């Protein structure tokens, strides 16, 4: 076995950590990728002017309001290439950070097209024109520490970039940026983080370091997410840290089966975090027993035999979802039954053909996958 490596970004962490930006931006041409709504809600417009006062020039290059697509990114990429920043700064959720990563790649490698950029781990070294600092305003995607950018999820134009070069140079996790999070976002993005944390421990080639990071992240999400949802600020800070740990876990491994069976999310416009909340417990039920589930169950205080604690863990996750008013199945999330059932054979086929299936510690066959998809639709 080759030695296990573990990559991560560098962090600045704490209340008011955004102020750190001033020292990294001094004398630089700074290109911003922002969510205008979040910047306004946090009252950051004027504050950013002060923080970036010593920058040589500042320009907003991207205002990504939704999941980025190739089309939506075309102009920001062009603007970035023309502006020639020394530093990109992303302030927002996963879409905003991923947009900045994509701009960074096409700025560093202007001869690249999407097809070349999307060849996993085959991107050429960057010449080093600029760096990227990510300031997450949600806690879930882990994008601030991953080498992944999702540009859209349509079947004919899938555009996921995996390249260590686009891992942000630094993540600034300022707890104060999480103060205005809507409850739904807390619930959905937190369940995405839980899916990352648990999923990474189910990858058959995950290192012990990944497993322990994933286990700790999952423990913290289970212990703190409902309190964060109910407004507890200390719990929200713990979730911010847990989410970025979960990001590290997938960045050094892979997401689990719950992420592979998420086709309905793009097709029926179900938020990614909600898809994960729905998929994850059914995937766990299908794939148990797994020693890492039993470890997690005991770490969150459940007692009994291995089988009892794993069943209890799945029920605990369902209860978290009930406590946060998260639908437990796609039917309750409003997905039309006839359309879902019509798509189901294709979902099974796509999942069986997905190369990630070789990574999972449990590999379902076609019949098990069909049942799994039906469980995610109807619940159990
Ligand atoms: Fe995810």
Boltz pocket constraint, residues with backbone or C-beta under 6 A from the ligand:
constraints:
  - pocket:
      binder: B
      contacts: [[A, 140], [A, 141], [A, 192], [A, 195], [A, 196], [A, 259], [A, 272], [A, 276]]
      max_distance: 6.0
